[in-house]
Amino acid sequence: MKKQYEDSDFDSSLKKLNADLMWKTTQKQELKKRIITDIEKLESQEKNKNPILLTRIKKVSWIRKLTYFGIALVILFSLFIGSAFISPAMAEVVSKIPFLNSIINKKPVGTIINEELSERGYKFSGPNINYPNKTITITVEGSNQYYKSVKGEIEGIVKEILQSNNYDAYKVKIEKYVDVPYSEVEKKHIEELEKQHKKDMVLSRALDKVFEKYHILQYGVNPNKTIEIALPDTETNTDEIKKEINNILQKTTKEKYSVKINKVDMDKRDRDKRWMTILDSITDELIGKRDYKVTLTGYSINPEPRINIWTSLNSSDPDSKEHGDNIEKILKEYLNSKEMQPLVKNDSYKINVYSKDKKKIN
């Protein structure tokens, strides 16, 4: 199921690095062997039409889980200081490390964990990965007895998957799901949303007849009863589309809806999808391995594509500049490879590496 990477040149380079590397007195740590494994380049697939609801409701417990784990991903930045990346001998090793091969044709580690646990029949949700905190949380559903019986097994499986991918930076947490009772106000709000959901689904099926005729990128119903439709910036039949939608609204519902059409810059949309895919392809590799000292990754396409990397080093660290330069070098070799050209195309891009104190170190 997992491809093993074998390269005698790479092995010999690691041996030479271990033999020749001179650590500073503040960095007397053994260089951990960086065995190369594959990470999937996440394919960005998009449906022609998204589900109509912006007010859609899943199970009540799912809303809770999103609340518990989603906020932490955005807010928490618990960084830790360690030795710098790799010393001057890194220059020789970089050319031998097949970073490209380590991230092509493999699923993200979260997907691997989810599929493995699902295949084994465990009752769980997740994994929820807090990248800044480098924590992978699995929430076990069911009784206390079930939780106690499978907690150790699940933890062992997750750790085995991480170890097989040489991801040594993650902590694993296995928690029991606790369903917090809803207040009467919350229950009433959920009931209202469910009623609106049913109405919008009826409307969605009616509108499908119109959307099948045109190139609709996305559509949805806002809580203020505005139907928002995304069309390519090349679409010229906007008035006709709007008219057909209004006709269907009159036949389908007594409620008053407004229709808003948004034109989408297709070149910008394509660029955004490509660079999101690029970022997804490198995130597990950079964050999951301690040597990189990476805590967060991000991207932007305005005014030009940028890959942003945040590390756990302080800018005052004497080796922070070398560390940032090495990360930039590895990523540039990856992005300049022929295999990545379909995604990078002719875009002019920048790679920014930042310290813990938010200063640029490359």
C-alpha positions as CSV (number, residue, x, y, z in Angstrom):
1,M,0.0,0.0,0.0
2,K,2.9,2.4,0.8
3,K,5.8,2.8,-1.7
4,Q,9.2,2.5,-0.2
5,Y,11.9,4.8,-1.6
6,E,15.3,3.4,-2.2
7,D,18.3,5.3,-3.4
8,S,21.9,4.3,-2.8
9,D,23.2,7.8,-3.6
10,F,20.8,9.3,-1.1
11,D,21.9,6.7,1.5
12,S,25.6,7.4,1.0
13,S,24.9,11.1,1.2
14,L,23.3,10.7,4.6
15,K,26.2,8.6,5.8
16,K,28.7,11.3,4.6
17,L,26.6,14.0,6.2
18,N,26.5,12.1,9.6
19,A,30.3,11.6,9.3
20,D,31.3,15.1,8.3
21,L,28.7,17.3,10.0
22,M,30.1,19.6,12.7
23,W,27.5,20.8,15.1
24,K,27.9,24.0,17.1
25,T,28.0,23.5,20.9
26,T,24.4,24.8,21.2
27,Q,23.3,22.3,18.6
28,K,24.7,19.0,19.7
29,Q,21.9,16.9,18.4
30,E,22.1,13.9,16.2
31,L,20.9,14.4,12.7
32,K,17.8,12.2,12.3
33,K,17.8,10.1,9.2
34,R,15.4,11.7,6.7
35,I,14.0,8.7,4.9
36,I,12.0,9.8,2.0
37,T,8.4,8.8,1.7
38,D,5.6,9.8,-0.6
39,I,3.0,12.5,0.2
40,E,0.0,12.9,-2.1
41,K,-0.3,15.9,-4.2
42,L,-3.9,16.8,-3.4
43,E,-5.9,17.0,-6.5
44,S,-8.2,20.0,-6.6
45,Q,-11.5,18.7,-7.9
46,E,-14.5,21.0,-8.1
47,K,-18.1,20.1,-8.8
48,N,-20.0,22.1,-11.3
49,K,-22.6,22.8,-8.6
50,N,-22.3,22.9,-4.9
51,P,-25.1,22.0,-2.6
52,I,-27.5,24.9,-2.5
53,L,-27.5,25.5,1.3
54,L,-25.2,27.9,3.1
55,T,-27.4,27.1,6.1
56,R,-27.1,23.4,5.7
57,I,-27.2,21.3,8.9
58,K,-25.4,18.0,9.4
59,K,-25.9,16.0,12.6
60,V,-26.0,18.0,15.8
61,S,-22.9,16.3,17.0
62,W,-20.9,17.2,13.9
63,I,-21.6,20.9,14.6
64,R,-20.1,20.5,18.0
65,K,-17.1,18.7,16.7
66,L,-16.4,21.5,14.2
67,T,-16.7,24.0,17.0
68,Y,-14.3,22.1,19.3
69,F,-11.5,21.5,16.7
70,G,-11.9,24.1,14.1
71,I,-11.2,27.2,16.2
72,A,-8.0,25.8,17.5
73,L,-6.6,25.3,14.0
74,V,-7.1,29.0,13.3
75,I,-6.0,30.5,16.6
76,L,-3.4,28.5,18.3
77,F,0.3,29.1,17.7
78,S,2.2,27.1,20.3
79,L,5.7,27.1,18.8
80,F,8.7,25.5,20.3
81,I,12.4,26.3,19.8
82,G,14.9,23.6,18.7
83,S,18.1,23.3,16.9
84,A,18.4,24.9,13.5
85,F,17.5,22.9,10.4
86,I,20.8,21.4,9.0
87,S,24.3,22.9,8.9
88,P,26.5,23.8,5.9
89,A,26.7,20.1,4.7
90,M,23.0,20.6,3.8
91,A,24.0,22.1,0.5
92,E,25.4,18.8,-0.7
93,V,22.5,16.8,0.6
94,V,19.7,19.0,-0.8
95,S,20.8,18.0,-4.3
96,K,20.4,14.3,-3.4
97,I,17.2,14.4,-1.5
98,P,14.3,13.7,-3.9
99,F,11.8,16.0,-2.3
100,L,9.7,15.7,-5.4
101,N,9.4,11.9,-5.2
102,S,8.4,12.2,-1.5
103,I,5.2,14.0,-2.2
104,I,3.9,12.7,-5.5
105,N,1.2,10.0,-5.7
106,K,0.5,9.7,-2.0
107,K,-2.5,10.6,0.1
108,P,-2.3,13.2,2.8
109,V,-1.6,11.7,6.2
110,G,-5.0,12.7,7.5
111,T,-6.7,10.8,4.7
112,I,-4.5,7.7,5.3
113,I,-5.4,7.7,9.0
114,N,-9.1,8.1,8.2
115,E,-9.2,5.3,5.7
116,E,-7.3,2.9,7.8
117,L,-9.5,3.4,10.9
118,S,-12.6,3.3,8.8
119,E,-11.5,0.1,7.1
120,R,-11.0,-1.5,10.5
121,G,-14.5,-0.6,11.5
122,Y,-13.8,1.8,14.4
123,K,-16.5,4.3,15.5
124,F,-14.7,7.7,15.4
125,S,-14.6,11.2,13.9
126,G,-11.5,12.9,12.6
127,P,-8.6,13.0,12.4
128,N,-8.5,16.6,13.4
129,I,-5.1,18.0,12.7
130,N,-4.0,21.1,14.6
131,Y,-1.0,22.1,12.5
132,P,0.4,24.9,14.7
133,N,0.1,22.6,17.8
134,K,1.2,19.6,15.7
135,T,-1.5,17.5,17.3
136,I,-3.7,14.8,15.6
137,T,-6.9,14.2,17.5
138,I,-9.2,11.2,17.0
139,T,-12.6,11.4,18.8
140,V,-14.1,8.0,19.6
141,E,-17.8,7.7,19.6
142,G,-19.9,5.2,21.6
143,S,-20.0,4.0,25.2
144,N,-17.2,4.4,27.8
145,Q,-16.6,0.7,27.6
146,Y,-16.1,0.9,23.9
147,Y,-13.8,3.9,24.2
148,K,-11.6,2.1,26.8
149,S,-11.4,-1.0,24.6
150,V,-10.3,0.7,21.4
151,K,-8.3,3.7,22.7
152,G,-5.0,1.9,22.8
153,E,-5.5,0.2,19.4
154,I,-6.4,3.4,17.6
155,E,-3.5,5.3,19.1
156,G,-1.1,2.5,18.0
157,I,-2.5,2.5,14.5
158,V,-2.1,6.3,14.2
159,K,1.4,6.3,15.5
160,E,2.4,3.4,13.2
161,I,1.1,5.4,10.2
162,L,3.1,8.5,11.3
163,Q,6.2,6.5,11.9
164,S,6.0,4.8,8.5
165,N,5.9,8.2,6.9
166,N,8.7,9.5,9.2
167,Y,6.4,12.2,10.7
168,D,8.0,12.6,14.0
169,A,6.6,16.0,14.9
170,Y,3.0,15.1,15.7
171,K,1.4,14.3,19.1
172,V,-1.5,11.9,19.1
173,K,-4.6,12.4,21.2
174,I,-7.5,9.9,21.5
175,E,-10.6,11.4,23.1
176,K,-14.1,10.3,23.9
177,Y,-16.9,12.2,22.3
178,V,-19.0,14.0,24.8
179,D,-22.4,15.2,23.6
180,V,-23.1,18.5,25.3
181,P,-26.9,19.1,25.7
182,Y,-28.3,22.0,23.7
183,S,-30.1,24.8,25.4
184,E,-33.7,25.6,24.5
185,V,-32.5,28.6,22.5
186,E,-30.1,26.4,20.5
187,K,-32.8,23.8,19.9
188,K,-35.2,26.4,18.5
189,H,-32.5,27.8,16.2
190,I,-31.7,24.3,14.9
191,E,-35.4,23.6,14.2
192,E,-35.7,26.8,12.2
193,L,-32.6,26.0,10.2
194,E,-33.9,22.5,9.5
195,K,-37.2,23.9,8.2
196,Q,-35.4,26.4,6.0
197,H,-33.2,23.5,4.8
198,K,-36.2,21.6,3.5
199,K,-37.6,24.6,1.7
200,D,-34.2,25.3,0.0
201,M,-33.8,21.7,-1.1
202,V,-37.1,21.9,-2.9
203,L,-36.0,25.1,-4.6
204,S,-32.6,23.6,-5.4
205,R,-34.2,20.7,-7.4
206,A,-36.3,23.2,-9.3
207,L,-33.3,25.4,-10.1
208,D,-31.3,22.4,-11.3
209,K,-33.3,22.5,-14.5
210,V,-31.9,26.0,-15.3
211,F,-28.4,25.3,-14.2
212,E,-28.1,22.3,-16.4
213,K,-28.3,24.6,-19.4
214,Y,-25.5,27.0,-18.4
215,H,-22.0,26.9,-17.1
216,I,-22.7,27.5,-13.4
217,L,-19.6,27.4,-11.2
218,Q,-21.4,27.5,-7.9
219,Y,-24.6,28.6,-6.4
220,G,-26.1,28.9,-2.9
221,V,-28.9,30.5,-0.8
222,N,-27.9,33.0,1.8
223,P,-29.9,33.3,5.1
224,N,-31.2,36.7,3.8
225,K,-32.9,34.7,0.9
226,T,-30.5,35.8,-1.7
227,I,-29.6,33.3,-4.4
228,E,-26.0,33.9,-5.3
229,I,-24.7,32.4,-8.6
230,A,-21.1,32.3,-9.7
231,L,-20.6,32.5,-13.5
232,P,-17.4,32.6,-15.6
233,D,-16.4,36.1,-16.5
234,T,-16.9,35.0,-20.2
235,E,-20.6,34.3,-19.7
236,T,-22.8,36.7,-21.6
237,N,-26.3,35.3,-20.9
238,T,-26.6,36.8,-17.4
239,D,-29.9,38.5,-18.1
240,E,-31.5,35.4,-19.5
241,I,-30.3,33.3,-16.6
242,K,-31.6,35.7,-14.1
243,K,-35.0,35.8,-15.9
244,E,-35.3,32.0,-15.9
245,I,-34.5,31.8,-12.3
246,N,-37.1,34.4,-11.4
247,N,-39.7,32.5,-13.4
248,I,-39.0,29.3,-11.4
249,L,-39.1,31.2,-8.1
250,Q,-42.6,32.4,-8.9
251,K,-43.8,28.9,-9.7
252,T,-42.0,27.2,-6.8
253,T,-42.3,29.4,-3.8
254,K,-44.3,32.2,-2.3
255,E,-41.3,33.5,-0.5
256,K,-39.4,36.4,-2.0
257,Y,-35.9,35.7,-3.1
258,S,-33.4,38.1,-4.7
259,V,-30.9,36.9,-7.3
260,K,-27.3,38.0,-7.3
261,I,-24.9,37.0,-10.1
262,N,-21.2,37.2,-9.5
263,K,-18.7,37.0,-12.3
264,V,-15.6,35.0,-11.6
265,D,-12.2,35.8,-13.1
266,M,-11.4,32.3,-14.5
267,D,-7.6,33.0,-14.8
268,K,-7.5,34.0,-11.2
269,R,-9.6,31.0,-10.2
270,D,-7.3,28.6,-12.0
271,R,-4.3,30.2,-10.4
272,D,-5.8,29.9,-7.0
273,K,-6.7,26.2,-7.5
274,R,-3.2,25.4,-8.7
275,W,-1.4,27.1,-5.8
276,M,-3.8,25.6,-3.2
277,T,-2.9,22.2,-4.6
278,I,0.8,23.0,-4.5
279,L,0.5,24.1,-0.8
280,D,-1.4,21.0,0.1
281,S,1.3,18.9,-1.5
282,I,4.1,20.2,0.7
283,T,2.3,20.8,4.0
284,D,2.5,17.3,5.5
285,E,6.2,17.0,4.6
286,L,7.2,20.3,6.1
287,I,5.1,20.3,9.2
288,G,5.3,16.6,10.0
289,K,9.1,16.3,10.3
290,R,10.9,18.0,13.1
291,D,14.0,18.8,11.1
292,Y,12.1,21.5,9.1
293,K,10.9,23.3,12.3
294,V,7.8,24.4,10.3
295,T,4.7,25.3,12.2
296,L,2.4,26.7,9.6
297,T,2.1,27.0,5.8
298,G,0.0,29.3,3.7
299,Y,-0.3,30.8,0.2
300,S,-1.6,33.8,-1.6
301,I,-2.0,34.7,-5.2
302,N,-2.3,38.5,-4.9
303,P,-0.6,40.3,-6.5
304,E,1.5,37.2,-7.4
305,P,1.7,33.6,-6.0
306,R,3.4,33.3,-2.7
307,I,4.2,30.4,-0.5
308,N,4.5,31.4,3.2
309,I,6.3,29.2,5.7
310,W,6.4,29.9,9.4
311,T,9.0,28.3,11.6
312,S,9.6,27.9,15.3
313,L,12.9,29.6,15.2
314,N,13.6,33.1,16.6
315,S,15.1,35.6,14.1
316,S,17.8,36.2,16.6
317,D,19.0,32.6,16.3
318,P,22.3,32.7,14.5
319,D,21.3,29.8,12.2
320,S,17.8,31.1,11.4
321,K,18.9,32.7,8.1
322,E,20.6,29.5,6.9
323,H,17.5,27.5,7.9
324,G,15.2,29.8,5.9
325,D,17.5,29.7,2.9
326,N,17.6,25.9,3.0
327,I,13.8,25.6,3.0
328,E,13.5,28.0,0.2
329,K,16.1,26.1,-1.8
330,I,14.4,22.8,-1.4
331,L,11.0,24.2,-2.4
332,K,12.4,26.0,-5.4
333,E,13.9,22.7,-6.6
334,Y,10.6,21.1,-6.2
335,L,8.6,23.8,-7.9
336,N,11.0,24.1,-10.8
337,S,10.9,20.4,-11.6
338,K,9.3,19.3,-14.8
339,E,6.7,17.3,-12.9
340,M,5.4,20.5,-11.2
341,Q,5.2,22.6,-14.3
342,P,1.5,21.8,-15.0
343,L,0.7,23.5,-11.7
344,V,3.3,26.3,-11.6
345,K,3.0,27.1,-15.3
346,N,4.7,30.4,-16.0
347,D,3.7,32.0,-12.8
348,S,6.3,34.3,-11.1
349,Y,6.3,33.3,-7.5
350,K,7.9,34.0,-4.1
351,I,8.7,31.8,-1.2
352,N,8.7,33.6,2.2
353,V,10.1,31.9,5.3
354,Y,9.3,33.5,8.7
355,S,10.6,33.2,12.2
356,K,8.6,32.7,15.3
357,D,8.7,36.5,15.9
358,K,7.2,36.9,12.3
359,K,10.4,38.2,10.7
360,K,11.5,37.0,7.3
361,I,14.5,34.7,7.5
362,N,15.3,33.9,3.8
